[in-house]
Amino acid sequence: MILKNLLPWLLLLSLTPSLAFSQSTGWLTHQQHPPAQVRLMLTGEFNQQTKLLPAVLQVKLEDDWKTYWRSPGEGGVAPSIRWDEASSVQSLEWLWPRPERFSLLGLQTFGYQQAVDFPLLLRVDSSSQAGRISGVLTLSTCTNVCVLTDYPFAVDVDLKALRPDSEAMYLYNKANMAVPPLAEAGTSDFVWDETKQQLQVTLRGEHQWQLPQLVVDGDPETTFKLLNLSLQPKQVSAVFSAESWLAQPMLTDKVLHLTIFDKQQAVEYQSKVVAGQLSVEEIAWPKLLVFALLGGLILNIMPCVLPVLGMKLGSVITAASVDQGRIRSQFLASAAGIVVSFWILAGFVMLLKVSGQAVGWGIQFQQPWFIGFMVLVTALFALNMLGAFEISLPASWQTRLASSGGNSYGGHFLQGMFATLLATPCSAPFLGTAVAFALGAEPLSLIIIFSALALGMALPWLLVAAFPSLAKALPKPGKWMKQVKLVFALMLLATCLWLLSLLANFLSGVGLLLVTAVVVLTFVWVLLKQYGAKALLISFSALMLLGGGVALVGAMTSERWAKVLPSDLVWQPLQQSNIAEQVAQGKVVLVDVTADWCITCKANKVGVLLQDPTYSRLKLDTVHLVKGDWTKPSSEVSAFLQRYQRFGVPFNIVYGPAAPNGIALPVILSHQVIEQALAQAAGDASLFQD
């Protein structure tokens, strides 16, 4: 009877001799760190020739705990396994899925959150039938604190009786697909300049990188920091500084890895480092500073600055009536306001970089709260110029706000600040080169370049401060000043209304109309109270006559200047894949990256894109039009701009069969520039000739 009851169990054991062995550790936890679980699973696909046994290491983490990639970044420790003496494992090839980037307290790290599966290739000793996979896994996990936990494990296996585990095979293959592929040999060059202690890496391939992250590893004692990055359609060049806490790094003949990844793809390059001299130019600081000074100076005459002309001219005329010492102090205060405003912008950019956000020139105009703040500021300046604060605000406010348009140094300082904030939504010649370097550099370099930009924009103010007699040359103040202030107030009101129009992208139509009505009615009421009904009527009539005069002159002279055409051009939203597709079909593609808050963009549109002959060229069937709208934050547009090392708008580029990599156009467009680019991109100038 006993033998009869045991017979099924004996039969089962005879059919499954490997049941005494296991192919998984099961889920392992540590009592002192419950948020983490780990499990090692063997796929069962042992290769007798290569002695390789695939496995998958699973890690599960609760809440916002994370673990790290093989190169953790500025914090953390990569997971590792220490095999014990009884283990059959002779070596381990650890495959690393593509990590995420994390930012905490200004530190950048790379790793995984919630869960990750690591593919492993174990090279084992198969001299005996029984094998043992045993050791200790050390796992670093972090939130706002970090924990280093050891997980001892052991798996006894029969190497000759292993059976494929479908779950483990699925997990292994899925994880392996997330591992960045290794680029072909010969597609990368690693050059070490021992004198400069810098590593130059050149990567070649057909990849279309958008916002790439580059990480160099392979020498545990050396920390690499990106200094310069150049993105081209088929090549990426980067320069890294190399530092070691032990001694100066010696990288010649070492094999290093560089992993480049962004939102869409990842590729790993590896190469032996060769000694040499960097082929890129040294950072030409004198040249960059000159560009920054010129870019800031040119901002004073760009279309973006025209709305604040009233504030600037108001200061000049007011200064003409005071002594030279006061003139110098007032203009120095305005220059200081410009410099401080640029420093505020630099700080804003650094905060965005620390938080991992996209950065760019003029992106403050993408925020409705900033536009609303500038609406309030320009409205207060306009009303103050009409004398509203002297009769309508409490005494404590009168003194503070009236000074912003008067002769106090604080008022001139504020004028410089607000003029700068209104003057920076657009690019300008020389400005793009300096800003592109600054936004990609470390904080100190960014501050230096922005300071040079500020100095360039403040140069006219500093010139008057150095030679106060320039202001004295203006006409003496008199009754005419009241009329001039009215003109300046109207200019500021126009600026305020322009800013309100930008809020149409964020506010409902009814809400925007109410705000606009309040601003206009308040302005009319103050004008009526301060200047009387006669002045109000004259102002309104003057505006009507001016508008009618412009229209009449335009109609009479339309034969001699390019008339604005209807805006019936068909623009497609920006997508890199669509550009390549249209070029493959033989079309020429014009990409216009613009924004509603960019005055230069509007000037390009009205003055060139909607004028003949450019307008007619863009209407041709062989031309495909693409628009990147940067009015609001857009990762697609930001990535496109940064791919070409641009950080502001307008940006125009033309693609075609003869120019698949694109022909970047200057900031200020012209008919000749566009026609030449279209013909060059098409490879046939006759297509764009009359």
Summary of the structure (lengths in Angstrom):
residues: 690
radius of gyration: 33.6
end to end distance: 106.9
largest distance: 126.8
contacts: 2176
relative contact order: 0.08
helix: 45%
strand: 25%
